[in-house]
């Protein structure tokens, strides 16, 4: 049993990137599906597929690499809010990752969104992770 499924999700992606794998499979949940959609929209992954016909459900993620240098689009994945210490921010104190070049995923009352979207909507929430 995994005590922190979001940290497990990020670690599986981080390990697959370090091993230069093309595809990584992750156990599915609603939070992980929303995070995967955000990663795809922001261009950090190539594609994804939700396989819900299996009972636990699986997310297959195709990782994105540069065609010439073979460097991954994802350089760092950092878990911010943990089960032992949650990190909440209001709209005025939303984090900026790499001076705006990275993305922070925020869980708000209106759903999961990036730090930039939350700033436009002027809502705060729980900071789940930083991606750059």
C-alpha positions as a Python dict, from the first residue, in 0.01 Angstrom:
ca = {
    (1, 'X'): (0, 0, 0),
    (2, 'X'): (129, 343, -97),
    (3, 'X'): (84, 613, 167),
    (4, 'X'): (131, 904, -76),
    (5, 'X'): (-3, 819, -423),
    (6, 'X'): (90, 1158, -574),
    (7, 'X'): (453, 1119, -463),
    (8, 'X'): (449, 766, -610),
    (9, 'X'): (313, 908, -940),
    (10, 'X'): (586, 1172, -956),
    (11, 'X'): (857, 922, -861),
    (12, 'X'): (752, 676, -1131),
    (13, 'X'): (771, 951, -1394),
    (14, 'X'): (1103, 1080, -1253),
    (15, 'X'): (1255, 728, -1257),
    (16, 'X'): (1131, 661, -1613),
    (17, 'X'): (1288, 988, -1732),
    (18, 'X'): (1621, 903, -1565),
    (19, 'X'): (1615, 557, -1730),
    (20, 'X'): (1520, 712, -2071),
    (21, 'X'): (1204, 503, -2099),
    (22, 'X'): (949, 601, -2363),
    (23, 'X'): (635, 488, -2175),
    (24, 'X'): (554, 466, -1806),
    (25, 'X'): (249, 300, -1651),
    (26, 'X'): (94, 446, -1336),
    (27, 'X'): (-205, 327, -1129),
    (28, 'X'): (-498, 557, -1205),
    (29, 'X'): (-696, 792, -984),
    (30, 'X'): (-891, 1111, -1051),
    (31, 'X'): (-613, 1332, -915),
    (32, 'X'): (-347, 1158, -1124),
    (33, 'X'): (-565, 1184, -1436),
    (34, 'X'): (-602, 1560, -1386),
    (35, 'X'): (-229, 1598, -1327),
    (36, 'X'): (-157, 1400, -1644),
    (37, 'X'): (-390, 1626, -1845),
    (38, 'X'): (-205, 1932, -1716),
    (39, 'X'): (133, 1777, -1804),
    (40, 'X'): (6, 1712, -2157),
    (41, 'X'): (-146, 2061, -2201),
    (42, 'X'): (178, 2227, -2089),
    (43, 'X'): (392, 2012, -2323),
    (44, 'X'): (584, 1805, -2068),
    (45, 'X'): (462, 1469, -2200),
    (46, 'X'): (402, 1348, -2554),
    (47, 'X'): (71, 1166, -2501),
    (48, 'X'): (-132, 971, -2248),
    (49, 'X'): (-398, 701, -2240),
    (50, 'X'): (-641, 610, -1965),
    (51, 'X'): (-709, 236, -1956),
    (52, 'X'): (-1012, 199, -1730),
    (53, 'X'): (-1127, -144, -1848),
    (54, 'X'): (-889, -297, -1595),
    (55, 'X'): (-1026, -298, -1242),
    (56, 'X'): (-761, -81, -1074),
    (57, 'X'): (-715, 133, -1387),
    (58, 'X'): (-387, 236, -1546),
    (59, 'X'): (-253, 556, -1699),
    (60, 'X'): (-1, 504, -1979),
    (61, 'X'): (218, 811, -2028),
    (62, 'X'): (442, 861, -2331),
    (63, 'X'): (737, 1074, -2222),
    (64, 'X'): (870, 1356, -2439),
    (65, 'X'): (1235, 1380, -2542),
    (66, 'X'): (1427, 1619, -2769),
    (67, 'X'): (1488, 1444, -3105),
    (68, 'X'): (1857, 1540, -3133),
    (69, 'X'): (1992, 1577, -2779),
    (70, 'X'): (1763, 1309, -2627),
    (71, 'X'): (1701, 1531, -2323),
    (72, 'X'): (1366, 1500, -2150),
    (73, 'X'): (1112, 1783, -2145),
    (74, 'X'): (1081, 1718, -1771),
    (75, 'X'): (1392, 1819, -1576),
    (76, 'X'): (1254, 1832, -1222),
    (77, 'X'): (942, 1705, -1046),
    (78, 'X'): (911, 1815, -685),
    (79, 'X'): (637, 1721, -440),
    (80, 'X'): (545, 2025, -228),
    (81, 'X'): (240, 1943, -17),
    (82, 'X'): (281, 1615, 167),
    (83, 'X'): (39, 1414, 382),
    (84, 'X'): (229, 1515, 695),
    (85, 'X'): (251, 1884, 606),
    (86, 'X'): (3, 2037, 364),
    (87, 'X'): (99, 2360, 187),
    (88, 'X'): (-189, 2596, 115),
    (89, 'X'): (-156, 2937, -49),
    (90, 'X'): (-398, 3218, -117),
    (91, 'X'): (-432, 3396, -452),
    (92, 'X'): (-178, 3667, -362),
    (93, 'X'): (98, 3422, -265),
    (94, 'X'): (85, 3169, -551),
    (95, 'X'): (434, 3031, -625),
    (96, 'X'): (636, 3098, -939),
    (97, 'X'): (849, 2808, -1060),
    (98, 'X'): (1177, 2903, -1233),
    (99, 'X'): (1061, 3265, -1254),
    (100, 'X'): (756, 3166, -1457),
    (101, 'X'): (920, 2907, -1685),
    (102, 'X'): (803, 2610, -1477),
    (103, 'X'): (458, 2507, -1360),
    (104, 'X'): (308, 2458, -1016),
    (105, 'X'): (1, 2233, -999),
    (106, 'X'): (-257, 2371, -758),
    (107, 'X'): (-561, 2182, -626),
    (108, 'X'): (-837, 2441, -585),
    (109, 'X'): (-1206, 2440, -509),
    (110, 'X'): (-1264, 2474, -885),
    (111, 'X'): (-1046, 2176, -975),
    (112, 'X'): (-681, 2121, -1059),
    (113, 'X'): (-502, 2397, -1243),
    (114, 'X'): (-164, 2557, -1292),
    (115, 'X'): (-37, 2848, -1088),
    (116, 'X'): (-92, 3086, -1380),
    (117, 'X'): (-457, 2982, -1425),
    (118, 'X'): (-519, 3016, -1051),
    (119, 'X'): (-365, 3363, -1055),
    (120, 'X'): (-599, 3471, -1338),
    (121, 'X'): (-902, 3332, -1154),
    (122, 'X'): (-774, 3482, -825),
    (123, 'X'): (-813, 3164, -621),
    (124, 'X'): (-571, 2978, -398),
    (125, 'X'): (-545, 2616, -291),
    (126, 'X'): (-309, 2333, -208),
    (127, 'X'): (24, 2336, -393),
    (128, 'X'): (73, 1974, -505),
    (129, 'X'): (399, 1988, -704),
    (130, 'X'): (646, 2190, -907),
    (131, 'X'): (737, 2087, -1262),
    (132, 'X'): (1012, 2227, -1479),
}
